[in-house]
Amino acid sequence: MITFLVGCTSKKEEEQNKKPQLVKVVQLNESNQYKTKIVTGVSAPNKEVNLSFRVSGPLSKFTLEEGQYIRKGDFIGQIDQRDFQLAVQKAEASFQMAKLEKKRAKKLFLSNNISKQHYDQAILNFETAKVNLNNAENALKDTRLVSPFSGYVKTTSVEQGEHVRASQRIITLQDFSKVRVLCNVPEEMVLNKEQIDHIQVVFDGMPKKTFQAKIIEISNDTENINYAYPMILEVDNHETSLLSGMTAELYFNLTTINFNTAILPTNAVMASPNGQRFVWGVHPDHQTLSPVQVKIEKLLNDNKMMVQIEEPADFIVSAGATFLSDGQKVRTIQDNSIITAN
């Protein structure tokens, strides 16, 4: 009888030894927090282009006024076409003559009545006449200037009847379908640009309306602006209510991930061979351990310390951490005596 009781007791102890070690854990929750930086900026058109003719001549048609809105493809002005039309007629006549001469030379060459050199010259004259005709036709087309995009006329630089040169500025056209906002930001925002979650723009002249913006360009040089880096933002302007030169406040919301601060018993915080402090994190699904780096914030009374959890973790071991190992399977029980912050 005694032998039987001893045997049962040994079997129970063996089964208990096979069970995963029981540890107390505390649950942590990471939180996304936003840090807002405010800078000032000024608006500018999405693009500003000086438009000009590719040919010279008297400006026979031009009636645009500054501030006028024109659409893509709208007529802007025209240079007197008389000389260009004559040039096309002359080039067309030369082309037709060269075409006939080429045809005639081919027949004579095939009947051995002219040399290969004379035939090649006829071909060359034809190709030259063809190019001259194309150039004349293009020059005639270039006497008309149309808008390459929709926008507002910022300035006009000529008057109707004036003789204009090729490439001379006729008007300056601004595109306000989108508005760019120019600003200067501190080094911190350039280094942490990936953390910029969203940007809000409030113009001084429209304080009750908020616009969303996105980053178009960030300079990597301060360009002598007292340690500030130039940045260009883009704002949609579907209502075309925004103008150039409007001042604004820009609100940059930067996302920062903060993990919990916990007060733990000193024996829950371990030290690796290289001196790095860590606690044991417990995977919530398969209940296995892995080290989680921590930073000691403050030593407290009653053999406790405040630590900053520096890595993501759902649960950490608050008691029973001695003699644990990486990958070990454990059983957990919630520890309600541990204080967590954030």
C-alpha positions as CSV (number, residue, x, y, z in Angstrom):
1,M,0.0,0.0,0.0
2,I,2.8,2.4,0.9
3,T,4.6,1.5,-2.3
4,F,1.5,2.4,-4.3
5,L,1.2,5.8,-2.7
6,V,4.9,6.6,-3.3
7,G,4.5,5.6,-6.9
8,C,1.4,7.9,-7.4
9,T,3.2,10.8,-5.8
10,S,6.2,10.4,-8.0
11,K,4.0,10.3,-11.1
12,K,2.2,13.5,-10.1
13,E,5.5,15.3,-9.5
14,E,6.7,14.2,-12.9
15,E,3.6,15.5,-14.6
16,Q,3.9,18.8,-12.8
17,N,7.5,19.1,-13.9
18,K,6.5,18.7,-17.5
19,K,4.1,21.7,-17.3
20,P,5.4,25.1,-18.6
21,Q,6.7,27.4,-16.0
22,L,4.0,29.8,-14.5
23,V,4.9,33.5,-14.8
24,K,3.0,36.7,-13.9
25,V,2.6,39.1,-16.9
26,V,1.4,42.6,-17.4
27,Q,-0.3,43.7,-20.7
28,L,1.1,46.6,-22.6
29,N,-0.4,48.7,-25.4
30,E,1.5,50.9,-27.8
31,S,-0.1,54.2,-28.7
32,N,0.3,56.4,-31.7
33,Q,0.7,60.0,-30.6
34,Y,0.8,63.1,-32.7
35,K,3.3,66.0,-32.3
36,T,2.4,69.1,-34.2
37,K,4.9,71.6,-35.6
38,I,3.7,74.9,-36.9
39,V,5.6,77.0,-39.5
40,T,4.5,79.9,-41.8
41,G,4.5,79.9,-45.5
42,V,3.4,81.8,-48.6
43,S,1.4,80.6,-51.6
44,A,2.7,80.6,-55.2
45,P,1.1,79.3,-58.5
46,N,1.5,75.7,-59.5
47,K,3.5,76.9,-62.5
48,E,4.3,80.2,-64.1
49,V,5.4,80.3,-67.8
50,N,6.6,83.1,-70.1
51,L,4.9,82.5,-73.5
52,S,6.5,83.8,-76.8
53,F,6.3,83.3,-80.5
54,R,8.9,81.2,-82.4
55,V,9.0,83.7,-85.3
56,S,9.3,87.5,-85.6
57,G,7.0,90.0,-87.2
58,P,4.3,92.6,-86.5
59,L,1.7,91.5,-83.9
60,S,-1.5,91.9,-85.8
61,K,-3.9,90.3,-83.3
62,F,-3.6,90.6,-79.5
63,T,-6.4,91.7,-77.0
64,L,-5.6,89.9,-73.7
65,E,-5.6,91.9,-70.5
66,E,-3.8,91.2,-67.2
67,G,-5.8,89.0,-64.8
68,Q,-7.8,87.5,-67.6
69,Y,-8.6,83.7,-67.4
70,I,-7.9,81.6,-70.5
71,R,-8.4,77.9,-71.1
72,K,-6.0,75.4,-72.7
73,G,-6.0,75.9,-76.4
74,D,-7.5,79.4,-76.4
75,F,-6.1,82.0,-78.9
76,I,-3.6,84.4,-77.4
77,G,-2.2,86.4,-80.4
78,Q,-1.1,86.3,-84.0
79,I,1.8,87.7,-86.0
80,D,1.0,89.2,-89.5
81,Q,0.9,86.1,-91.8
82,R,1.4,87.9,-95.2
83,D,5.2,87.2,-95.5
84,F,4.8,83.7,-94.2
85,Q,2.1,82.8,-96.6
86,L,4.2,84.0,-99.5
87,A,7.1,82.0,-98.1
88,V,4.9,78.9,-98.2
89,Q,3.8,79.5,-101.8
90,K,7.4,80.0,-102.8
91,A,8.6,76.8,-101.0
92,E,5.7,74.9,-102.6
93,A,6.6,76.0,-106.1
94,S,10.3,75.0,-105.5
95,F,9.2,71.7,-104.1
96,Q,7.0,70.9,-107.2
97,M,9.8,71.9,-109.5
98,A,12.3,69.7,-107.7
99,K,9.8,66.8,-107.7
100,L,9.5,67.0,-111.5
101,E,13.3,67.3,-112.0
102,K,13.8,64.3,-109.8
103,K,11.2,62.3,-111.9
104,R,12.8,63.4,-115.1
105,A,16.3,62.6,-113.9
106,K,15.3,59.1,-112.9
107,K,14.1,58.3,-116.4
108,L,17.3,59.8,-118.0
109,F,19.5,57.8,-115.5
110,L,17.7,54.5,-116.2
111,S,18.2,55.1,-120.0
112,N,21.9,56.0,-119.4
113,N,21.5,59.6,-120.6
114,I,22.8,61.2,-117.4
115,S,25.5,60.2,-114.9
116,K,24.8,58.9,-111.4
117,Q,26.2,62.2,-110.0
118,H,23.5,64.3,-111.9
119,Y,20.8,61.9,-110.7
120,D,22.0,62.1,-107.0
121,Q,22.0,65.9,-107.3
122,A,18.3,65.9,-108.4
123,I,17.4,63.7,-105.4
124,L,19.3,66.1,-103.1
125,N,17.5,69.1,-104.6
126,F,14.1,67.4,-104.0
127,E,14.9,66.5,-100.4
128,T,16.1,70.1,-99.7
129,A,12.9,71.6,-101.3
130,K,10.8,69.2,-99.2
131,V,12.5,70.4,-96.0
132,N,12.2,74.0,-97.0
133,L,8.5,73.6,-97.5
134,N,8.0,71.9,-94.1
135,N,9.9,74.8,-92.5
136,A,7.8,77.4,-94.2
137,E,4.6,75.7,-93.2
138,N,5.7,75.4,-89.6
139,A,6.7,79.1,-89.6
140,L,3.2,79.9,-90.8
141,K,1.7,77.8,-88.0
142,D,4.0,79.5,-85.5
143,T,2.4,82.9,-86.2
144,R,-0.5,81.8,-84.0
145,L,0.1,81.5,-80.2
146,V,-2.4,79.5,-78.1
147,S,-2.5,78.7,-74.4
148,P,-0.7,75.5,-73.4
149,F,-2.7,75.2,-70.2
150,S,-5.6,76.9,-68.4
151,G,-4.6,79.8,-66.2
152,Y,-4.6,83.5,-65.5
153,V,-2.6,86.1,-67.4
154,K,-0.2,87.6,-64.9
155,T,1.4,90.2,-67.1
156,T,1.3,91.3,-70.8
157,S,4.5,92.6,-72.3
158,V,3.5,93.8,-75.8
159,E,0.8,95.8,-77.5
160,Q,-1.1,95.0,-80.7
161,G,0.8,96.4,-83.8
162,E,4.1,96.1,-82.1
163,H,6.9,94.3,-83.9
164,V,8.0,91.3,-81.8
165,R,11.0,89.2,-82.0
166,A,11.2,85.4,-81.8
167,S,11.4,84.3,-78.1
168,Q,10.3,87.7,-76.9
169,R,8.0,87.4,-73.9
170,I,4.3,88.1,-74.9
171,I,2.5,87.2,-71.6
172,T,3.2,85.5,-68.3
173,L,0.6,82.7,-67.6
174,Q,0.0,81.3,-64.2
175,D,-1.6,77.9,-63.4
176,F,-3.7,77.9,-60.2
177,S,-5.4,74.5,-60.6
178,K,-3.1,73.6,-57.7
179,V,-1.3,76.0,-55.4
180,R,2.2,75.6,-54.0
181,V,3.1,76.8,-50.6
182,L,6.7,77.7,-49.9
183,C,8.1,77.4,-46.4
184,N,11.2,76.8,-44.4
185,V,11.3,74.0,-41.8
186,P,13.8,73.0,-39.1
187,E,16.3,70.2,-39.3
188,E,14.1,67.9,-37.1
189,M,11.3,67.8,-39.7
190,V,13.7,67.1,-42.5
191,L,15.3,64.2,-40.6
192,N,11.9,62.8,-39.6
193,K,9.9,63.5,-42.8
194,E,8.7,59.8,-42.9
195,Q,6.8,60.5,-39.7
196,I,4.8,63.4,-41.2
197,D,1.3,61.9,-41.2
198,H,-0.6,64.8,-42.6
199,I,-0.3,68.6,-43.2
200,Q,-3.0,71.2,-42.8
201,V,-2.8,74.7,-44.2
202,V,-4.8,77.6,-42.9
203,F,-4.5,80.9,-44.9
204,D,-4.6,84.1,-43.0
205,G,-7.2,85.5,-45.4
206,M,-9.4,82.4,-45.0
207,P,-9.1,81.5,-41.3
208,K,-12.2,79.3,-41.2
209,K,-11.1,76.9,-44.0
210,T,-8.5,74.2,-43.7
211,F,-6.7,72.8,-46.7
212,Q,-4.8,69.5,-46.9
213,A,-1.3,69.6,-48.4
214,K,1.3,67.2,-49.5
215,I,5.1,67.5,-49.8
216,I,6.5,68.1,-53.3
217,E,10.1,69.0,-52.6
218,I,12.5,69.2,-49.6
219,S,15.9,70.8,-50.0
220,N,18.9,69.2,-48.4
221,D,20.6,72.5,-48.1
222,T,19.8,75.4,-45.8
223,E,20.7,77.8,-48.5
224,N,21.9,80.4,-45.9
225,I,18.4,80.6,-44.2
226,N,19.6,80.3,-40.6
227,Y,19.5,76.5,-40.4
228,A,16.1,76.2,-42.0
229,Y,15.4,74.0,-45.0
230,P,13.2,75.1,-47.9
231,M,10.2,73.0,-48.5
232,I,7.5,73.1,-51.2
233,L,3.9,71.9,-50.5
234,E,1.0,71.4,-52.9
235,V,-2.6,72.3,-52.2
236,D,-5.6,71.5,-54.4
237,N,-7.4,74.6,-55.6
238,H,-10.5,73.2,-57.3
239,E,-12.5,76.3,-56.4
240,T,-9.7,78.6,-57.6
241,S,-10.1,80.6,-54.5
242,L,-6.4,80.7,-53.6
243,L,-4.1,83.4,-55.0
244,S,-0.4,83.9,-55.1
245,G,1.3,85.6,-52.2
246,M,-1.2,84.5,-49.5
247,T,0.4,83.9,-46.1
248,A,-0.5,80.8,-44.2
249,E,0.1,78.7,-41.1
250,L,1.2,75.1,-41.8
251,Y,0.4,72.4,-39.3
252,F,2.7,69.4,-39.6
253,N,1.4,66.4,-37.6
254,L,4.2,64.0,-36.9
255,T,3.4,60.5,-35.7
256,T,5.4,59.1,-32.9
257,I,5.1,55.6,-31.5
258,N,5.3,55.6,-27.7
259,F,5.5,52.3,-25.8
260,N,4.5,51.8,-22.2
261,T,6.4,52.8,-19.1
262,A,6.0,50.2,-16.4
263,I,7.0,49.9,-12.8
264,L,8.4,46.4,-12.3
265,P,10.2,44.5,-9.6
266,T,13.9,44.8,-10.0
267,N,14.3,41.0,-10.5
268,A,12.0,41.2,-13.6
269,V,14.6,43.3,-15.4
270,M,17.5,41.2,-16.8
271,A,20.9,42.1,-18.1
272,S,22.5,40.6,-21.3
273,P,26.2,39.9,-21.5
274,N,26.7,43.3,-23.3
275,G,25.0,45.1,-20.5
276,Q,21.8,45.8,-22.3
277,R,18.7,45.7,-20.0
278,F,15.7,43.6,-21.1
279,V,12.5,42.0,-19.9
280,W,10.9,38.8,-21.1
281,G,8.1,39.4,-23.6
282,V,5.4,36.7,-24.0
283,H,3.9,36.0,-27.4
284,P,0.1,36.1,-26.9
285,D,-0.6,33.2,-29.4
286,H,1.9,30.5,-28.6
287,Q,3.0,31.6,-25.1
288,T,6.7,31.7,-25.8
289,L,9.4,34.1,-24.5
290,S,11.5,36.6,-26.3
291,P,13.7,39.4,-24.9
292,V,12.4,43.0,-25.1
293,Q,14.8,45.8,-24.6
294,V,14.1,48.4,-21.9
295,K,15.6,51.5,-20.5
296,I,15.7,52.1,-16.8
297,E,14.1,55.4,-16.1
298,K,14.2,55.6,-12.3
299,L,15.0,53.4,-9.2
300,L,12.1,53.2,-6.7
301,N,11.6,52.0,-3.2
302,D,10.6,48.4,-2.3
303,N,12.9,46.9,-4.9
304,K,11.1,48.3,-7.8
305,M,12.1,50.4,-10.8
306,M,10.4,52.4,-13.6
307,V,11.4,51.2,-17.1
308,Q,10.7,52.4,-20.6
309,I,9.7,49.6,-22.9
310,E,11.6,50.3,-26.2
311,E,10.2,47.6,-28.4
312,P,6.7,46.4,-29.3
313,A,5.3,43.9,-26.8
314,D,1.8,42.7,-25.9
315,F,2.8,41.1,-22.5
316,I,5.9,41.2,-20.4
317,V,6.9,39.0,-17.5
318,S,6.6,40.9,-14.2
319,A,7.4,38.1,-11.8
320,G,9.0,34.7,-12.2
321,A,11.6,35.9,-14.7
322,T,14.6,34.1,-13.2
323,F,16.0,31.1,-15.1
324,L,13.9,31.8,-18.2
325,S,15.3,31.5,-21.7
326,D,14.6,32.7,-25.2
327,G,11.8,30.7,-27.0
328,Q,10.7,28.9,-23.7
329,K,7.0,28.1,-23.4
330,V,5.3,29.4,-20.3
331,R,1.9,29.6,-18.6
332,T,0.8,33.1,-17.7
333,I,-1.3,34.7,-15.0
334,Q,-2.3,38.4,-15.1
335,D,-0.5,40.6,-12.6
336,N,-2.8,43.4,-11.5
337,S,-0.3,44.9,-9.1
338,I,1.9,46.4,-11.9
339,I,1.4,50.0,-12.9
340,T,1.7,51.0,-16.6
341,A,1.6,54.5,-18.1
342,N,0.9,55.9,-21.5
